[in-house]
Amino acid sequence: MASEADSPKRPPRTSVWLEGKPATRPRRTDRGERGERGGLADPTPTPTSASTPAPALTTGEAAKGATPKAGAEQPPLLDRDRITTVSVRLLDAEGSAKFSMRRLAAELGVTAMSLYWYVDTKDDLLELALDAVFGEVRVPELTDETADWRDQLRELAVSYRSLLVRHPWVSPLIGKYLNIGPSSRAFSSAVLAVMGRTGLAPHGRMGAVSAVFQFVYGFGTIEGHFVQRCVEAGLTQDEYHRHAMGSIHEQPDVKRAFENAEELMEARGGETVEEMRERDFTFALDLMIAGIEAMRERG
C-alpha cells in the first residue's frame, strides 16, 4: 500500500499571471443562469482603471438589499477591472485581514460564487490588486537620453515610498507573491534601465537595486504603519508623537535610552514629524546615490 509520502504532490501555485483565469471571462446572465438560447452571455466591460486610486469606501457599491425589486436597477455586469478596483478600495478601507470573497461580493452587489468566473482564489484577487496599485508609480521618461539618472532614481524611489504609505496592505503582499503583473514589470524594468545608466559594472547593479529599494520598502512600510496608527487613534502625526514622547519621559529608564535620539532629532531640524521624516528620507537616498557614484569610480 502506497504511503502518503509516495503520493504525488500538487505543485504550489505560482501566480495569477501564469496560472489564473484569462482576464476576459464570459458571464452567465440572471435568466436561469444562462442566456436566452441556453448559452453563455458575453460580458459588458465596465470602463474602469484598476491603477487609478479608488474613491473612499461607502456603505456598499451596489446592494442595500440582497433581492432587488422588479424593475429596480440591476448592478452592472462584472469584469476583472471592476472587481480589482473595488478590491483595492476595500483593502484601503479595511486592510487585508478583513478582505474576503464574501465581503467583496457584498460590495459589488453580487453573489460570492459569481466572482469565481474571473478568479480562482482570494490570492488571485490580492495579486491583481497588488499589481493595480503598482500602476500608480510614476515611471520616468526613459527615452530621454539627456536625463540625469540620479533624478530618475529619486523619482522612482519617492513614488514607490508614496505607494507604500498610501496602501499599507501592500508591504506584506510584495514578498508573498511573485509580483509579475504588467504594472509591476513596468516598474522593475524602469528601475533596471535607470540603474544601467549609473555606470556601475553589471555585476553590481542588482546589489545597488537592493540597497536603494529595500531601503525604500522598509522606510515606506514603517511610515505607512505609523500614519495608519495615527488615523486609527484619531490624532495628527504631531499629536501622536507628542503623546508618545510624553509617555517616554514619564519612565526614567526609558527616557535615558532616548536621550541621544532626542538630540539627533533636534539637530536634523524640521517643525513637524512629516518634515523631519522627509529630511531623513532625502538624506538617506542621497547617501545611496553617493555610494553608487563611489562604487562606480572604484570600478
C-alpha positions in Angstrom: 0.0 0.0 0.0 1.4 3.3 -1.0 2.2 5.7 1.8 1.2 9.3 1.8 4.8 10.3 1.2 4.8 8.3 -2.0 1.7 10.0 -3.4 2.3 12.8 -6.0 2.2 16.2 -4.5 0.5 19.1 -6.2 3.0 21.8 -7.1 2.4 25.1 -5.4 0.5 27.8 -7.4 2.9 30.4 -8.8 1.0 33.4 -10.0 -2.4 34.6 -11.3 -0.5 35.9 -14.3 0.8 32.4 -15.1 -1.9 30.1 -14.0 -5.0 32.1 -13.3 -8.2 32.5 -15.4 -7.9 34.7 -18.5 -8.7 38.4 -18.0 -11.9 38.2 -20.0 -14.4 35.6 -19.0 -18.0 35.0 -20.1 -20.6 35.8 -17.5 -23.8 34.0 -17.1 -27.0 36.1 -17.3 -29.5 36.2 -14.5 -32.1 34.3 -16.5 -31.8 30.8 -15.3 -28.0 31.3 -15.1 -27.9 31.1 -19.0 -28.7 33.3 -21.9 -32.0 33.1 -23.9 -30.6 30.4 -26.1 -29.1 28.4 -23.3 -25.6 29.6 -23.9 -23.3 32.0 -22.0 -23.8 35.7 -22.3 -20.8 37.9 -23.3 -19.8 40.3 -20.5 -20.2 44.1 -21.0 -16.9 45.6 -19.7 -17.3 48.5 -17.3 -14.7 51.2 -18.2 -12.6 51.4 -15.1 -9.0 51.8 -14.4 -7.5 49.5 -11.8 -4.4 51.7 -11.5 -6.4 54.8 -10.5 -6.7 55.4 -6.8 -10.3 54.4 -5.9 -12.7 56.8 -4.1 -13.4 56.5 -0.4 -15.4 53.4 0.6 -19.1 53.9 1.0 -21.7 51.6 2.6 -21.9 49.4 -0.5 -21.4 49.9 -4.2 -24.5 48.2 -5.5 -26.6 46.4 -2.9 -28.5 47.6 0.1 -30.9 44.7 -0.3 -30.0 41.1 -1.3 -33.0 40.8 -3.6 -33.8 43.8 -5.8 -37.4 44.6 -6.5 -38.9 44.1 -10.0 -37.8 47.0 -12.2 -35.1 48.1 -9.9 -31.7 49.0 -11.4 -29.5 45.9 -11.6 -25.8 46.0 -10.7 -23.6 46.4 -13.8 -22.1 43.2 -15.3 -18.7 42.2 -13.8 -15.3 42.4 -15.4 -11.9 41.8 -13.9 -11.0 45.5 -13.9 -14.1 46.4 -11.9 -13.5 43.6 -9.4 -9.9 44.7 -9.0 -10.8 48.3 -8.5 -13.3 47.5 -5.8 -10.8 45.1 -4.2 -8.3 47.9 -3.9 -10.9 50.2 -2.4 -11.8 47.6 0.3 -8.2 46.8 1.1 -7.5 50.5 1.6 -10.5 50.9 3.8 -10.4 47.7 5.8 -7.0 46.1 5.3 -6.2 42.6 4.1 -7.2 40.8 7.3 -10.9 41.6 6.7 -10.8 41.1 3.0 -12.8 38.1 1.7 -14.6 37.0 -1.4 -17.9 37.3 0.5 -17.1 40.9 1.6 -16.1 41.8 -1.9 -19.2 40.3 -3.4 -21.4 42.2 -1.0 -19.7 45.5 -2.0 -20.3 44.6 -5.7 -23.9 43.6 -5.1 -23.4 40.0 -6.5 -23.0 36.5 -5.1 -19.6 35.3 -4.0 -19.8 32.5 -6.5 -20.1 34.9 -9.4 -16.5 36.1 -8.7 -15.1 32.7 -9.5 -15.8 33.3 -13.1 -12.9 35.7 -13.1 -10.5 34.4 -10.4 -9.8 31.1 -8.8 -8.9 32.2 -5.3 -8.7 35.2 -2.9 -5.0 35.1 -3.5 -5.6 35.8 -7.2 -7.6 38.9 -6.2 -4.9 40.1 -3.8 -2.3 39.7 -6.5 -4.4 41.6 -9.1 -4.9 44.4 -6.5 -1.2 44.5 -5.8 -0.4 45.0 -9.5 -3.1 47.5 -9.9 -1.7 49.9 -7.3 1.8 49.5 -8.8 0.3 51.3 -11.7 0.3 54.4 -9.6 4.2 54.5 -9.5 5.5 57.3 -11.7 7.9 55.9 -14.2 10.4 58.4 -15.7 10.7 59.0 -19.4 13.4 56.5 -20.3 13.8 57.6 -23.9 15.3 61.0 -22.8 19.0 60.3 -23.1 19.8 63.7 -21.6 18.0 62.9 -18.3 20.1 62.6 -15.2 19.9 59.0 -13.8 20.1 60.5 -10.2 16.9 62.4 -10.8 15.2 59.4 -12.3 16.2 57.1 -9.5 14.9 59.7 -7.0 11.6 59.9 -8.8 11.2 56.1 -8.7 12.1 55.9 -5.1 9.9 58.7 -4.0 6.9 57.3 -5.9 7.5 53.8 -4.5 7.6 55.2 -1.0 4.3 57.1 -1.6 2.7 53.9 -2.8 3.6 52.0 0.4 2.3 54.8 2.6 -1.0 55.1 0.7 -1.6 51.4 0.7 -0.2 49.8 3.9 -1.6 46.4 3.0 0.8 46.3 0.1 4.0 45.7 2.0 3.4 42.1 3.2 2.0 41.1 -0.2 5.1 42.1 -2.0 7.1 39.2 -0.5 4.2 36.8 -0.6 3.5 36.9 -4.4 5.8 36.8 -7.4 4.5 40.3 -8.3 5.0 39.9 -12.1 1.9 41.7 -13.4 2.2 44.3 -16.2 2.4 47.3 -13.8 5.0 45.6 -11.6 7.0 44.6 -14.6 7.0 48.2 -15.9 8.3 49.4 -12.6 11.0 46.8 -12.4 12.1 47.4 -16.0 12.3 51.2 -15.3 14.5 50.5 -12.2 16.9 48.3 -14.1 17.0 50.7 -17.0 17.9 53.6 -14.7 20.4 51.6 -12.8 22.0 50.7 -16.2 22.8 54.4 -16.7 24.7 54.8 -13.5 27.9 53.4 -14.9 28.1 50.6 -12.4 29.5 47.3 -13.6 26.8 44.8 -14.4 27.7 42.5 -11.5 27.0 45.3 -9.0 23.7 46.6 -10.4 21.4 44.2 -8.6 23.1 44.9 -5.3 22.5 48.6 -5.9 18.9 48.0 -6.7 18.5 46.0 -3.5 20.3 48.7 -1.4 18.0 51.5 -2.7 14.7 49.8 -3.0 14.8 47.6 0.0 15.7 50.7 2.0 12.6 52.5 0.4 10.5 49.4 1.2 11.4 49.5 4.9 11.1 53.2 5.2 7.7 53.3 3.4 6.4 50.3 5.3 7.2 51.8 8.7 5.9 55.2 7.7 2.7 53.7 6.4 2.1 51.8 9.6 2.7 55.0 11.6 0.3 57.0 9.6 -2.3 54.3 9.8 -1.9 54.1 13.6 -2.4 57.9 13.9 -5.6 57.7 11.8 -6.9 54.9 14.0 -6.1 56.9 17.1 -7.8 60.0 15.8 -4.7 62.1 16.2 -2.4 64.0 13.9 1.1 62.7 13.5 2.5 65.5 15.6 -0.1 64.9 18.3 0.7 61.2 18.4 4.4 61.9 18.5 4.0 64.3 21.4 1.8 61.8 23.3 4.4 59.0 22.8 7.3 61.2 23.8 5.4 62.4 26.9 4.8 58.8 27.9 8.5 58.0 27.4 9.6 61.0 29.6 7.4 59.6 32.5 9.7 56.5 32.6 13.2 57.4 33.7 14.9 54.2 32.4 13.2 54.6 29.0 13.9 58.3 28.9 17.7 57.7 29.4 17.7 55.3 26.4 16.2 58.0 24.2 18.4 60.9 25.2 20.8 60.6 22.3 17.9 60.1 19.9 16.3 63.3 21.0 19.5 65.2 20.5 19.8 63.9 17.0 16.1 64.7 16.3 16.7 68.3 17.3 19.8 68.5 15.2 18.2 67.4 12.0 15.6 70.2 12.2 12.0 70.3 11.0 9.0 71.7 12.7 6.8 68.7 12.2 7.1 64.9 12.2 6.5 64.9 8.4 9.2 67.5 7.8 11.7 65.5 10.0 10.8 62.3 8.2 11.2 63.9 4.8 14.6 65.2 5.6 15.7 61.7 6.8 14.4 60.1 3.7 16.0 62.6 1.3 19.4 62.4 3.1 19.4 58.6 3.2 18.6 58.5 -0.5 21.4 60.9 -1.2 23.7 58.6 0.7 22.6 55.7 -1.5 23.3 57.7 -4.7 26.7 58.9 -3.4 27.5 55.3 -2.7 26.6 54.2 -6.2 28.8 57.0 -7.6 31.7 56.0 -5.3 31.4 52.3 -6.3 31.3 53.3 -9.9 34.6 55.1 -9.6 36.2 52.1 -7.9 35.2 50.0 -10.9 
